Each structure stands twice: as structure tokens, then as C-alpha cells.
Amino acid sequence: MKEKGNNYFLGVDVGSISTNLAVINQTQDLIESVYIRTEGKPVDSVQRGIKIMQEKLGNNLEITGAGSTGSARQLTGVIVGADIVKNEITAHALASLDLNPEVQTVMEIGGQDSKIIIIRNGIVVDFAMNTVCAAGTGSFLDMQASRLDIPIEDFGDLALQSDNAVSIAGRCTVFAESDMIHKQQLGHPAKDIIKGLCEALARNYLNNVGKGKDIKPPIMFQGGVAANAGMRESFEKYLEYEIMIPENYDVMGAIGAAILAKEEMNKRPRNTSFYGWDIPEMDFKTTGFECDGCPNICEIVEIRKNEQLVARWGSRCGKWDLTDEEAAFI
């Protein structure tokens, strides 16, 4: 399936909620993508994602470079044999700039974390992340959707039907739930409560993640929550700017990782470290232990592929890093 003169690059973005994969070609066109749930098992989800991607593309498509990103990027990089491992800020910024070189603000809200990236003249100049409070993430809406017994997929359309958003205290999920129940008991329509929830999440994001940031258009909104039309409307209300949502809003991190892989392999041409489409058949095991060699008590993580130690990380002093001799056999 490899076309003459064309190369294909894989990007893998693994977070706490979703595992996303993307394959692009040399001109950075998206060939195929995969979006699945991580379900607390990043190793399994990566293997499952690779299997789904392989089924979509076929065994004959040759990957010439692979990159990993996301909160589990180091682990992911070991599992797939990534040629480059980068943070999600860089990955999301690159994917956004690829779509619109003029973009100045990127807002990303996922299941359990959110971020804002400030870009000027194609360069990231500032960013912030929220990984502590669920009230600023997609899980905030998921919990309320469950309580209201309304599919989260219907939230956006219902919010758009409302002309009278009720006020919801959105800085804390506990307060939000009690406030929402109170509004239900008062008899407010579900659509007004849902619109209020969307506005509460938008306010929470802007007052926490976006606090002190110079938010300028063009603004790109991505991550799983970008599928919610009510969230887009709420952000446009408070920012008074048009919000762009890319077609592949849910896999932008993976696209960025694939672009990073392409740039890395073009910069330093070599054979890719990517293990290939048989990754789902490989046996990966992770173990952990505490090093008591000093007061730091570092938590060391080891990963083995088919019983062979392939990576170890976590020590601040480097004591447990693989030696050059050990790495040479990987």
C-alpha cells in the first residue's frame, strides 16, 4: 500500500480517558485515525489501537516513523518503538498550526484534564494545564449527564435549544451537583440546566486554566468536549470571538505526534524504531518498585517486552537507567 515516493507516520496519544492514533503521509494529510477508551489500561489500549489501525490500513502499509505524546507518552513510546516522544503541548500546537498557521490560541478539554496554549507567530509562548479538578474537564459533563439520565451526545443540541441558562456553581463538582439538583427541584427545564452546566464549565476553564492568559483569535477548540455544541456557544459568549473546531478535534494530539515523527525522520534519516503491526501480539509487562538508596525514595518503573527488559525510568539520579550495553540489545 506504500505509494512510490510517499512515507507514512504514526502518532499515538495516550491519556487517562482516551487513546488516539493517527497516520499521516509526507504531505501531512490524515490517512486514518483511531479513537478508543484507555479504561485504565494504557498498554492494552495501545495494543488494541494498533490492531484497529492495522485492520483499517492493512499489513502492507509501511510506517516510516512513529511518535508518542500524552500523559502516558513515555510508556507508549516503549510499547510502539517511537522515534520521538514529546509532550502534548507541543503536539497539539503543531497539529493546530498545520490546519491554520495563523492560530493564536488553542483550547483543549479532555476527559480528565484540560489545557490552553498561547501561540504567537507560530511559536508557543505560554501554556497552562489543569489536571487536579474534574470541574474543568469532560468528566464534569459526563457526571451530570448521568445524573440527568441524558446521553452526553445529546447535551450540545439540548443546550442550543435553551434561551434561559440557569446559574450553576461550576467551580466544584460537589457544589455543581447539589446546585443542579436544587434547580431540578425548582422545576427548571432540563435544556436550561444543561445550558447552565455548559456555561459553568466554560467559566471554570477561563477562570482557572485561562486565568491571566492573553487569549486572542483565531481560537481553536479541540479535545473530546469540542463535540459539544453547547460548549462552543458558551465559549463564544464569554470570549466574544468565533471558536474554530477542527474536523478531527478528538485526535489532534495524535496528529501532532505523527507530524513530530515526520519532522524527526526527515531531520535525521534512519530506519524507524517502530516495532510494526505485530505489536498487539507482543507480551508487555510493567512492574514497579521503590529505590531506598537515598531519601528521595524514587518510584522506579520497568517494562519488559517478551520477557526482555526494554526500559526503566523514575530515578532522579539516573541510577536505574539502562546502561548503553543493555540498551544495545533492545
N, C-alpha and C positions, 0 to 999 in steps of 0.2 A: 504493500500500500504506500510505500515511500515513493514520492514523486521525485523525478530527477531534479537535482539542484535544490531540493527542499529539505529542511530539517524540522524535527518536531520536539517540543519541550514540554515537560510535565511540571506542574506546580501543585503542591499539596499543602493545604491549610487546615490544621487540626486545632480545634478549640474545645472548650468544655461541653458545648452543646452540639456543634456540627463538625463534620469532616468534609472538606470540599476539595475536589480535584479539578484541574483544568489542563487541557493540552492545546498549545498554540503552535503555529508554524513560524517560519523565518520572518514573515511579514507581520507577525503578531495577531493574526486572525485566530479567533477562537474556533478550534476544531470540534471539541466535545467537552462537556463538563459533567461532574457528578456531585450531588449534594445529599448527604446522609447524616443520620444522627450518630454522635460519638458514643452515647449511652455509657459513659464512664469507662470505656474500654478502648483507649486510643490505638493500641496495637491491632486489635481485632477490626476496628473501624477502618484503619488504613488498608489492611489486607482485603477487607470487603470492598472498599472503594476502588482499589486496584483491579479487583476481579470484575466489578461492574464496568469500569472503564475499558478493560480488555475485551469484554463481551460486546461493548459498543463499537470499538475500533477494529478488533480482530488482532490476531497474533503477529501479523505481518508489518504492522506499523512500528517503525523503529524509533525509540526515544533517544535523542542525541544529547539530552541534558535534563537534569531534574533539580528542582529547588523545593525547599520546605520553609514554612512560616507558621505563625500561630503560637499559642501558649505552649503547645507540645512540640515545637519545631525541632528541638534537639533530638528527642526520641524519634520523631518522624523521619528526620534526616538519616538516622541509623537504619531504620526499617527499610527505607526505599533506596538507600545508597545515594543520597543527594549530593550534587556537585557544589551546592551553595546553600547555606542556612542563614536566613535573615529574619529580623523582627517584623511584626505585622504592620508597623507604622510605615516602614519603607515599602513593603509590598502593596499596601492599599494606596499609598501615594502614587507609586509607579503605574498601577492599573488605572487610576483616575486620570492621570496626566496623559496616558495613552489614548484615552477616549476624548479628553478635552484639555489641550495644552494650556488653556487659559484658566483652569480651575484654581481657585484661591482658598477654598475651604472644603474639607472632606469630613462629613459626619458619618460615623459608623456605629450602629447599635446592634449587638448580637443578643444571644440568649442570656448570657450572664456577665457580659462586660460591654463597655462602650468606649468610644474614643473620638477625639476631634483632632484633625490635622490641619495646620495653617501652612499654606504654600504661597510663596511669592516668587515670581519669575522662574517657576519650575523647580524650586528648591524648598524643602521642608524647613521652616524657620521656627516652628513651635508646635507642640502637641500636648495632649493630656489624655489620661486614661482613667476609667473608673472600674475597679474590679472588686469593690467592697460592698456597696449597697445595691440590692436587687431592684430597688425602686427606680433606678435609672436604666433598666435593661428590658429585654423582651420578656423575661420571666415575670416581670411585673404585670404585663398584659395577660400572659398565659394564666396566671393565678386568678386574676379577676374574671377572665373568660370562663374558667372552670366554675367559679363561684356563681356566675350568672347563668351557667348552663347554656352558653352560646359558643358555637365553634369560633376559634380565633380567626379563621379565614373570613368570617362574616363581619368582624369588628369594623374594618375600614369602611365598608359600604353603609353599615348602620350609623357610624359616626357622621358620615356625609349627609344623612337624612335629617340630622338634628339642626335646629336653628337656635337652640337654647341649652348650651352646655351647663350642667350643674357643676358647682365648685367642689373639687375633690382635693383633699390634702395629700399630695403625692410625694412628699419628701421621705416617707417611710411606708413600707408595705403594710405594716401593722395598722398605722393610722388610716391608710388608704382603704383598707378592707372595712374597718369599723365605720368610716365615713360613708363608704359606698352602701353598706348595709342600712345605715341610717337614712340615706337618700331613697333607697328602695322602699323602706317602711313608710316614708312620707308620700310614696306614690309616684315618684318621678318616672317617666318612661325610660325603658332600657336604652333607647337610642341617645337620650340626653345624658344618661350616666356614662355611656361608652364614650361619647364625645368629651365629657369631662375627664375621663381617665386618660384619653389621648393627650389632652391639653396639660394634664398633671405631669405626664411623663415628659412632654416637651419642655415644660418649665423646669422640671427636675434636672434634665440634661443640660439645659442652658445655664442654670444657676450653679451647677456643680462642675460638670466636665467642661462646659464652655465658659466658665467664670473667668473674666479678665482677658479673654481671647478676642483678638481683632477679627471678627467674623465678617468677611467680605464676599460678595458674589464674584464669579459663579460659585454656587454651592452645590456639592454633590452628596447625596444621601444614599448610603448603602448598608448592607447587613440584612439579616432576616426581617427586621422590623420595618424596613423600607417597603415591604409588600403591603403594609397597612396604609391605605389612602388617607385615613383619618390622621395618622401621624404626619404625613406630608402637609396636609392642610393646617395642622396645629403649628408646625414649624414656620410655615409661610405667614401665619397670623402674627406670631411673635417676632419674627425676624424682618418681616415686610420685604422679603426677597422671594423670587421664584426658586424653588428647590428642584434640582435635576435628579432623577433616579435612573441609573443605567439599566439597560436591559438585563444584564447578568449581575444584578445587585447582590445576589446571595453568594457568589463565588469570586468576588473581586480580589480577595486575599490570595486565592489560588492562582488567579490570572497574574497577579503581581509576582508571585513566586516563580511562575513559568517565565515571565519576562526577565526576572533576575537570572534564571538559569540560562536563558538565551544570551544575555549580556556577558555572563561569566564564561561561557563556552566560546563565544566569539572573541573575547578578550584574550583567553588562554586556551587555544585549541588543543584538545586532547580527547581521548576516549572517555565516554561518560562512566561515572561510578554506579549509575542506575543498575539495580540488580536484575531488572527485567520483569516480564509479565508473570513469571512463576513465583513472585513474592507471596501470593496467597498460600502457596504450598510449603513455604518455609516455616520452620518452627522457631519462634521468637519467645524468649523468656526473660523477664526482668526481675531482679532481686535488689534489695536494699539493705544497708547496714550503717551503723553509726561508727565513725572513727573516734576512738578515745585517746588519740595521740597527743592532743593538746586541748585547752579549754574551749576551743571553737565547737567541738563535738559535731563535725560536719556530717551531713547525711549523704552517703555515697550510693549512687545508683549504678548497677551493672546491667548490661543487656547482652544476651547470647543468641546467636543465630545458628541453628542446627548444632547446639551444644558448644559452639566456639565463642569465646568472649570477643565481642566486636567493639564495645565502647564502655567507658566508665567515666562518670563525671560527678561533681558535687564538692570536691575538696578545694578549699580556698588556697592551699599551699601547693597544689599540684601533686601531692604525694601519691595519689591513687590514679593519676593519669596513665594511660597506656604508654609504654616505652616505644621508641622507634622500632625496636626489634619486634615487639608484639604487634604493632600496627602494620608492619611489613607483611605479616601473614594473613591480614584481613582481605 
